[in-house]
Amino acid sequence: MADAGTGGPGSRTWDEAPEGLAAALLNRLFDQSAVGLHVLDTDLRLVRVNLLTDMGPVDRLLGRRFDEVYHVDAPQEAAELLREVLRTGVCVRGRLIRGRVTDTEGPLHSLSVSVYRLDDAAGRPIGLLAAVVDVTEQEKVQARERCLTAVREGVGSSLDVAAICQGFVDAVVPDFVDFAVIEVVDDVLRGADPPLGPLDPDVPLRRAAGTGFRGLGAEEGEENGGDGGAMHVPETRRLAPRTPYALAASDLGVRVVLLDHDTPWLDSDPDAARLIEATCAHSLMVVPLTLRGTVLGLLSLYRCEGAEPFDEDDTGLARAAAARVALSIDNARRYERDHVIASTVQRRLLPQDHGPRTAVETAHVLLAGRNSGSWFDTIALSGGRTALVIGTVAGRGLQTAIVMGQLRMVIQALADLDLEPDEVLARFKDTADRLAEERAALPPGDSLQQETLTATCMYGVYDPFSRTCTITRAGHPEPVVIGPDGTPLDIDVPEGPGLFSADAAPFAPAVVALEEGSILAFFTGSFLSGAGSSTGIQDALAHPDAPLKELCDRVVYALPADSHPDGAALLLARTGTVPAEHVATWQLAHDRTTPSVARELVREQLEAWKLDEETVYATELIVSELITNAVRYGTPPLQLRLLLDRTLTCEVHDSSSVAPHLRHARTVDEGGRGLFIVSQLASHWGTRFSRDGKALWTEQDVKRAEDPDAAGP
């Protein structure tokens, strides 16, 4: 079948159409079209029009310009658009402009305008056809969807209440409202549970965010730092009775109120009256922030001059946005409460007071952060040695702090065994693996069962007699060592597998020789600068003779300005030596007369140190038993060392690797009571193994002979 106008059988061309068909078609289009049609002459004035709504008599509109008819908010741009189509003949489709669809004052509408040039038979332009569609409602729907999406993105990416509230305000101003204020129950900001609704009028609300852009003079806006009318909202307030705010908090319903100077309830709320006057607001919506029957706060939304009052669709959007904000605030509140608990547990599990250590000075800094798994420790060991420990457990919350506490207790117990640092970390990792197995064995419904444990640790032992520090690390950043002249030392501490990792590689220690006055810096990874460099720490410690606490502060100050450590710990140690007058060492013969010789040497030295007779007598017995044990069961060479510090330490060295054991002798036994006597006289005792043998050591509390409380034997 041939198409009409193609010349097929029975067809007619448009030129052969019945007379008046073109006029009838044009009239029908103008009468029945749902699109506003406008015919304009070359001067851009209307010659025929089909209006969208009643804008008055058509005869009164003919001859007027297009931009005058629709009261376009940018008339010059609209006129230029029409002239461009008239000049070039290139049509424009779907261009949005803002104008009114009534001939009286009213809100601006969104109009979609399409413009086509009209030519005569010779192709000369004789006018324009402008088709106008009111897309205000579609634009509103799209704007509401964009606003709600912005709210979801703005409040859903943070666990900080202030950031959540400000994110909401930034999402709704100015696209949805001209001014917005969020007030949150004061106790909720402190992590407390929100009160059940209705909200008691005496419950204080605190402004968490508020901003706007209309109604304030330039000076007021500048003085307020760009927060608009937020300066007129008190920091905290209690809701005045018989106001929309109080009513919304009472029945948890939304309140939409038109505002003017005669609004009666403004007299009972002067703060709101000042705000409304400053912002020239004409429409108010109050939305309670509720969640599971509890009240977290209020949203106060304002529209000012030039904006339409709130309608039912706006109320639905505000409800959905308020629900999202309330949920985010509650999540942040719960997170903050858990963080406070975890931080408290962390600080309680960390050492509260190092106390002085033999021949080493220490200081630390703990930076608060969301991570509650950073820890450090200094542990006094036998022989005047000191263990330096630092570590971190990845993660946040109470469970991370608990794991940190478990690991700290484990390494303290292992340190007391006087093991070599590499063996300490090997056993430490074995214990960590058992903790991981216990977590993996939790029921599948337990959230912890799915959380992978990750932790690092570094363990070093400083010996003031050899002036060395033996360091081993498990996945932890390498330490920084600064010489007494401020020069960084080039050290290489092999990295062992991290705690809880599947890697079973052995730990290799590094022995670092240190001069007196050197600085050891143990730190968590947050202190490292870009690319894992420790240059910033080295620069901050360039003057190692400064007080250690000051050096800690310098390291913190050296962090980049945009650095926000997620919880970090720093431990500094300045090395020293034991004064020669506080140490006595003797090489002894390996024969039966040695115990008596040792007793005489000990008495002479302790009297020179002016210790009381009770301590001297007890030490003679301890040394006699230890030397006797070494002569009977040990192998030469034999060495006795006394160290006077906060306690009195006795050490007997021999080259045997056989360790004595404490026995509980029976009444009829003639021997086996030596170590039992030692354990009763000493406050601490033990055996320390090394590559060249072992050392039996004891520690005793001491009193000076001149002390008035000193007692005789």
Buried (B, 14 or more C-beta within 10 A) or exposed (E): EEEEEEEEEEEEEEEEEEEEEEEEEEEEEBEEEEBBBBBBBBEBBBEBBBBBEEBEEEEEBBEEBBBBBBBBBEBEEBBEBBEEBBEEEEEBEEBEBBBBBBBEEEEBBBBBBBBBBBEEEEEEBBBBBBBBBBBBEEBBEEBBEEBBEBBBEBBBEBBEBBBBBBBBBBBBBBEBBBBBBBBBBBBBBEBEEBBEBBBEEEBEBBBBBBBBBBBBEEEBBEEBEEBBBBBBBEEEBEBBEEBBBBBBBBEBEBBBBEBEEEBEBBEEBEEBBBBBBBBBBBBBBBBBBBBEEBBBBBBBBBBBEEBBBBEEEBBEBBBBBBBBBBBBBBBBBEBBBBBEBBBEBBEEBBBEEBEEBBBBBBBBBBBBBBBBBBBBBBBBBBBBBBBBBBBBBBBBBBBBBBBBBBBBEBBBEBBBEBBBBBBBBBBBBEBBBEBBEEBEEEEEEEEEEEBEBBBBBBBBBBBBBEBBBBBBBBBBBBBBBBBBEBEBBEBEBBBBBBBBBEEEEEBEBBBBEBEEBBBBBBBBBBBBBEEEEBBBBBEBBBEBEEEBEEBBBBBBEBBEEEBEBBBBBBBBBBBBBBEEEBBBEBEBEBEEEBBEBBBEBBBEBBEEBEBBBBBBBBBBBBBBBBBBBBBEEBEBBBBBBBBBBEBBBBBBBBBEEEEBEEEEEEEEEEEEBBBBBBBEBBEBBBBBBEEEBBBBBBBBEBBEBEEEEBEEE
